[in-house]
Amino acid sequence: MSLDAARLAAVISPLRRALLTAARHREQLPDLPDSHIEVIRALPRGTVRSPGELSALLGLNRSTVSNLLTAMERAGLVARRTRDDDRRHVEVVASAEALTLFDRFDAASADLVSAAATDLSPAERAALAAAVPALEHLRELLISQRTAAVAAAKTPGTTIRKETA
């Protein structure tokens, strides 16, 4: 069986939205934009990052991250503070409220997937279980490609070439 990349890509985004909507409804979570959720995901409990690190990690330009952080700070989801060792630099941390919302979202999402999977055949559940490591690897490859493209765009005279088989 060959990979139908277009079909996979067409399924991933609606699947994510359906899960997000169901989890929000189940837990009566606020309607946070996906971009806010991704920032919170990048700031797990105990993690502090600079706006520049968030920009690179999320593949967003610095002004977009700055605007996101401003909105999130107003909503009480993140805090920006100067670094203790260098007051010229800012670090960002997710608020306790944001982390609680995210934990509730993740728990609800896992429960919803688990419950829906009971309606799948044993073969379909096995196929999903087997696909998870490949999907994780695919995510990492896409992130690496994006990071390389951003780095190449910042380096004059660099071009990105696809390997040919």
C-alpha positions in Angstrom: 0.0 0.0 0.0 1.4 3.4 -1.0 1.1 6.6 1.0 -1.6 8.9 -0.3 0.0 12.1 1.0 -2.8 14.4 -0.2 -5.4 12.2 1.6 -3.3 12.2 4.8 -2.8 15.9 4.8 -6.6 16.4 4.1 -7.4 14.3 7.2 -5.0 15.7 9.7 -6.3 19.3 9.9 -10.0 18.4 10.2 -9.2 15.6 12.7 -7.3 18.1 14.8 -10.1 20.7 14.6 -12.7 18.0 15.5 -10.7 16.9 18.5 -10.1 20.5 19.6 -13.8 21.4 19.3 -14.9 18.3 21.1 -12.4 18.8 24.0 -13.4 22.4 24.4 -17.1 21.5 24.5 -16.6 18.6 26.9 -14.4 20.6 29.4 -16.2 23.9 28.7 -12.8 25.4 27.9 -12.5 28.9 26.5 -12.2 29.3 22.8 -8.5 29.8 22.6 -7.0 30.3 19.1 -4.8 27.4 17.9 -1.8 29.8 18.0 -2.3 30.4 21.7 -2.5 26.6 22.3 0.7 26.1 20.4 2.5 28.8 22.5 1.3 27.1 25.7 2.4 23.7 24.3 5.9 25.2 23.8 5.9 26.4 27.4 5.3 23.2 29.5 5.4 23.4 33.3 8.8 24.6 34.5 9.9 25.9 31.0 10.9 29.4 30.3 11.8 30.6 26.8 12.7 33.8 25.2 10.4 35.3 22.5 13.1 34.5 20.0 13.2 30.9 21.0 9.4 30.7 20.7 9.6 32.3 17.3 12.1 29.7 16.1 10.3 26.8 17.7 6.9 27.7 16.3 8.2 28.9 12.9 6.7 32.3 13.3 8.3 35.7 12.8 9.2 37.7 15.8 6.5 40.4 15.4 3.8 37.7 15.2 5.1 36.1 18.4 5.2 39.5 20.0 1.6 40.2 19.1 0.6 36.7 20.3 2.4 37.2 23.6 0.7 40.6 24.1 -2.7 39.1 23.6 -1.9 36.1 25.8 -0.5 38.3 28.5 -3.7 40.4 28.6 -5.7 37.1 28.9 -3.5 36.0 31.8 -2.1 33.0 29.8 1.6 34.0 29.9 3.9 36.3 31.8 6.9 38.1 30.3 9.6 39.1 32.7 13.2 40.3 32.5 15.9 37.8 33.1 17.5 38.0 36.5 21.1 37.8 35.0 20.5 40.3 32.2 17.7 42.8 32.4 17.9 43.5 28.7 16.4 40.1 27.9 12.9 38.9 28.3 11.7 35.4 29.2 8.2 34.0 28.8 6.4 31.5 31.1 2.9 30.0 30.9 0.6 31.0 33.7 -0.8 28.4 36.1 -4.2 29.1 34.6 -2.9 28.3 31.1 -1.2 25.1 32.2 -4.4 24.0 33.9 -6.4 24.7 30.8 -3.9 22.8 28.7 -3.8 19.8 31.1 -7.6 19.7 30.9 -7.6 19.9 27.2 -5.0 17.1 26.9 -6.8 14.9 29.3 -10.2 15.5 27.5 -8.5 14.9 24.1 -7.0 11.6 25.3 -10.3 10.5 26.7 -12.2 11.4 23.5 -9.7 9.6 21.3 -9.8 6.5 23.6 -13.6 6.5 23.6 -13.9 6.9 19.8 -11.3 4.2 19.2 -13.6 1.7 21.0 -15.8 1.9 17.9 -13.0 1.0 15.6 -12.3 -2.5 14.6 -9.3 -4.2 16.3 -7.4 -4.0 13.1 -8.1 -0.2 12.8 -6.9 0.3 16.4 -3.8 -1.7 15.7 -3.2 0.4 12.6 -3.6 3.6 14.6 -1.2 2.4 17.3 1.4 1.4 14.7 1.0 4.8 12.9 1.7 6.9 16.0 5.6 6.6 15.9 5.6 7.3 12.1 3.4 10.4 12.6 5.7 11.6 15.4 8.6 11.1 13.1 6.8 12.9 10.2 6.1 15.8 12.5 9.8 16.1 13.4 10.8 15.9 9.7 8.4 18.7 8.8 9.7 20.8 11.7 13.3 20.2 10.6 12.5 21.1 7.0 10.8 24.3 8.1 13.8 25.2 10.4 16.2 24.5 7.5 14.1 26.7 5.2 14.0 29.6 7.6 17.8 29.3 8.2 18.4 29.2 4.5 16.2 32.2 3.9 18.3 34.2 6.4 21.6 33.2 4.8 22.3 35.0 1.5 23.2 32.8 -1.4 21.7 29.6 0.2 19.2 27.6 -1.8 17.3 24.6 -0.6 17.4 21.6 -2.8 15.3 18.5 -2.6 17.2 15.2 -2.7 16.4 13.1 -5.7 16.2 9.4 -5.4 
